[in-house]
Amino acid sequence: MTAQGLPNSDGRRRLLVLYGSQTGSAQETAERIAREGKRRHFETRACAMDHYDRSKMAEENLVIFVCSTTGNGEPPDNMRNFWSFLLRKSLPATALEHLLATVFGLGDSSYPAYNVVAKRLDRRLQQLGVKELHPRGEGDDQHPLGLDAMLSPWLEALWVSVLEAFPMPEGASILPPEEALPPRLKIKILEEGSTEVASSQAVPAFEPQAKYATHAAPCKVTVLTTLTMNLTLTLTLTLTLTLALTLTLTLTLTFTLTRIAPCKATVLSNKRLS
Ligand SMILES: Cc1cc2nc3c(=O)[nH]c(=O)nc-3n(C[C@H](O)[C@H](O)[C@H](O)COP(=O)(O)O)c2cc1C
């Protein structure tokens, strides 16, 4: 049985975007894909390959890999461990057969090892049983129109493949670009001594490995502000005291000068006269 068309084991439509990026372009691309996925009502998450908890891979079934090639055909630093893991000989040919995935590579055709990391990754994923969601895409820095020249048409075709495999919920439509996505984090200021943290946190704050940013249920973050408030109060008091002290000193100085200067002038003129 293929993974095509099956939601995750918990019945949710989840999309994982894993990236390897040296200077940020692949990361930006991955985050763009994750945002576009949200507009199609997926719970999406973009994550550097080396920051992803590999033990969770068994729970995934839709993954888009985005990676650049750096050095002289080297993988970016934040995917080296993941890549070494994939290369393990002990991994069976069925290790990733539950995954429906594709790869997009970022490279520069002026280098002899053009986009080799994406090509190798794609080949290795196939050896590990991954089912091809969509043919691999390759962006080239040398294209006169830049990365977007290859990326945008690839993404357009990708979403057709994705929605064929995972149709949108009934009655739902793609959120238009002008409609803002809900914020990823909600910040709530609590009063001192509030017990709400323990009682209301349906989603634990800052649990990067486990949670997806979801359109339906954005992550709740509660910020305890007691410390910040005390610090602000102390700073304000210190500032007020410093200002008061400066004012007093200035007034005293002005007063003293205005008293002394005429006296000196009188003494001088008296000396000259005598
Ligand atoms: C030092 C350096 C080495 C690179 N080596 C390669 C290479 O061997 N092959 C390739 O296709 N692109 C190469 N590139 C181009 C990058 O892959 C390309 O600029 C990519 O968009 C960078 O994505 P990133 O910011 O996510 O790392 C290299 C770029 C730099 C700066």
The ligand as an SDF file (V2000), in Angstrom:
LIG
                    3D

 31 33  0  0  0  0  0  0  0  0999 V2000
   31.1740   29.0870   -0.9300 C   0  0  0  0  0  0  0  0  0  0  0  0
   30.0970   28.5960   -1.8390 C   0  0  0  0  0  0  0  0  0  0  0  0
   30.2200   27.3640   -2.4510 C   0  0  0  0  0  0  0  0  0  0  0  0
   29.2410   26.8890   -3.3110 C   0  0  0  0  0  0  0  0  0  0  0  0
   29.3910   25.6680   -3.9230 N   0  0  0  0  0  0  0  0  0  0  0  0
   28.4270   25.2260   -4.7560 C   0  0  0  0  0  0  0  0  0  0  0  0
   28.5910   23.9640   -5.4130 C   0  0  0  0  0  0  0  0  0  0  0  0
   29.5740   23.2460   -5.2670 O   0  0  0  0  0  0  0  0  0  0  0  0
   27.5820   23.5670   -6.2300 N   0  0  0  0  0  0  0  0  0  0  0  0
   26.4600   24.3120   -6.4620 C   0  0  0  0  0  0  0  0  0  0  0  0
   25.6210   23.8970   -7.2260 O   0  0  0  0  0  0  0  0  0  0  0  0
   26.2980   25.5180   -5.8510 N   0  0  0  0  0  0  0  0  0  0  0  0
   27.2450   25.9880   -5.0220 C   0  0  0  0  0  0  0  0  0  0  0  0
   27.0870   27.1970   -4.3930 N   0  0  0  0  0  0  0  0  0  0  0  0
   25.8720   27.9960   -4.6490 C   0  0  0  0  0  0  0  0  0  0  0  0
   24.8350   27.8400   -3.5220 C   0  0  0  0  0  0  0  0  0  0  0  0
   24.3690   26.5100   -3.4540 O   0  0  0  0  0  0  0  0  0  0  0  0
   23.6590   28.7500   -3.8180 C   0  0  0  0  0  0  0  0  0  0  0  0
   24.0860   30.0910   -3.7270 O   0  0  0  0  0  0  0  0  0  0  0  0
   22.4960   28.5350   -2.8810 C   0  0  0  0  0  0  0  0  0  0  0  0
   21.4160   29.3610   -3.2860 O   0  0  0  0  0  0  0  0  0  0  0  0
   22.8360   28.8480   -1.4500 C   0  0  0  0  0  0  0  0  0  0  0  0
   21.7790   28.4440   -0.6310 O   0  0  0  0  0  0  0  0  0  0  0  0
   21.8480   28.5850    0.9770 P   0  0  0  0  0  0  0  0  0  0  0  0
   21.8760   30.0470    1.2500 O   0  0  0  0  0  0  0  0  0  0  0  0
   20.6190   27.9430    1.4920 O   0  0  0  0  0  0  0  0  0  0  0  0
   23.0890   27.8720    1.4150 O   0  0  0  0  0  0  0  0  0  0  0  0
   28.0720   27.6690   -3.5620 C   0  0  0  0  0  0  0  0  0  0  0  0
   27.9500   28.9120   -2.9400 C   0  0  0  0  0  0  0  0  0  0  0  0
   28.9430   29.3760   -2.0830 C   0  0  0  0  0  0  0  0  0  0  0  0
   28.7790   30.7210   -1.4260 C   0  0  0  0  0  0  0  0  0  0  0  0
  1  2  1  0
  2  3  1  0
  2 30  2  0
  3  4  2  0
  4  5  1  0
  4 28  1  0
  5  6  2  0
  6  7  1  0
  6 13  1  0
  7  8  2  0
  7  9  1  0
  9 10  1  0
 10 11  2  0
 10 12  1  0
 12 13  2  0
 13 14  1  0
 14 15  1  0
 14 28  1  0
 15 16  1  0
 16 17  1  0
 16 18  1  0
 18 19  1  0
 18 20  1  0
 20 21  1  0
 20 22  1  0
 22 23  1  0
 23 24  1  0
 24 25  2  0
 24 26  1  0
 24 27  1  0
 28 29  2  0
 29 30  1  0
 30 31  1  0
M  END
$$$$
